[in-house]
Amino acid sequence: MNWQRVRSWFPVTRELAYLNHAGVAPISTRVEEALRRYAEEASRHGAFRYDAVYDAEIERTRARIATLLGASPDEVAFVKNTTEGLGIVAEGLAWRPGDQVITCDLEYPSNVYPWRELGRFGVETVLLRGSDGRLPLERVEEALRSPRARLLTLSSVEFGSGARNDLETLGDLCRERGVLFCVDAIQSLGCLPLQPEPWGIDFLAADGHKWLLSVEGCGIFYCSRRLLDQVRPRTIGWRSVADNRDFDHYQTELQATAIRFEEGTPNTAGIFALGAAVDLLLEVGIDAIAGRVLALTDRLCEGLPARRARLLSPRTPTEASGIVSFVVEGEPPPQTSARLRQAGIFTVVRRGAVRASPHFYNDEAEIDALLEAL
Ligand SMILES: Cc1ncc(COP(=O)(O)O)c(C=O)c1O
């Protein structure tokens, strides 16, 4: 892969060492062009060519996302963010009093609040305790032994520590126990491989604005086709029903596909952006991207001790991700991050540590600049 060429697609590289893809990513020239294409269409033709241009791009993008996930387009819905996707599952399943949802205290609030809300139906949210930034597998195994365990919901990568959860093993455990498996994939989709069907993942959600390198407010929700009929859409709208172009007859039958979860007009501009972003990721290849991101993050981890910085991210080969969290001895993390920011190096502070999250178009010089600035 010619990484120098890839880098030229990211104008941000001319301004900053942008190491915050776990926060909000910058966009590539490809996504910029797609947004311009949308704006031009909207300004010149409005909805005159809706089917030929907007609908065509919406369905093309859905198919590209399905390719990224090794799924069928019928299993993919557009949502406004990760939280909405998780909420569709939380509010859509038919819960029984006493059911347990298993999650963990390392999770982002989006993967805790929608489940805790189910307390009103007598559903218990079990918050497993993480240790050293990771959730030990034994704790999940033990929790899944409960006959009340109904659903396990975890992030593919923990947003603070960067620990990658072993989704394949977790998916196997869930299948063995007949427990549903939901994944908040926003901290790895676009950066690390992820295949819901073979890995036993039933539901998955991710917004486009982090590792997918798209814009905010347009994400994806995957629902395994086996479970489509077990999740009642929270809102049934004009777009959810079987013939969603017939506005004259009120219908009860739902769309046969995950489109049933898209209750109304989609975020067409966001979908244009997401389509171009996914095209770029597929062109470079997720395996190549993962290899590059892990090499850059390894380089950072290796350089930290010499800068009196303590690495907090688990970095065994199965746990490493695009997120590296660290603390400089004797310096509060906000101060370190502010100092880096002054040097044009963008990191943030999460869970009491400086969090750096490079993507594939970053380079060794930027990692070395961060280490130098420390
Ligand atoms: C693991 C994780 N889940 C969810 C979110 C929020 O996602 P959204 O704003 O797309 O709902 C974040 C944002 O930082 C996150 O890190």
The ligand as an ORCA input file, in Angstrom:
! r2SCAN-3c Opt
* xyz 0 1
  C     -17.973      3.277     22.701
  C     -18.839      4.431     22.311
  N     -20.140      4.233     22.103
  C     -20.957      5.232     21.726
  C     -20.494      6.519     21.586
  C     -21.447      7.597     21.202
  O     -21.954      7.308     19.987
  P     -23.105      8.157     19.258
  O     -22.854      9.579     19.557
  O     -22.903      7.762     17.842
  O     -24.398      7.687     19.806
  C     -19.139      6.772     21.776
  C     -18.628      8.145     21.595
  O     -17.571      8.512     21.975
  C     -18.303      5.710     22.152
  O     -16.987      5.908     22.354
*
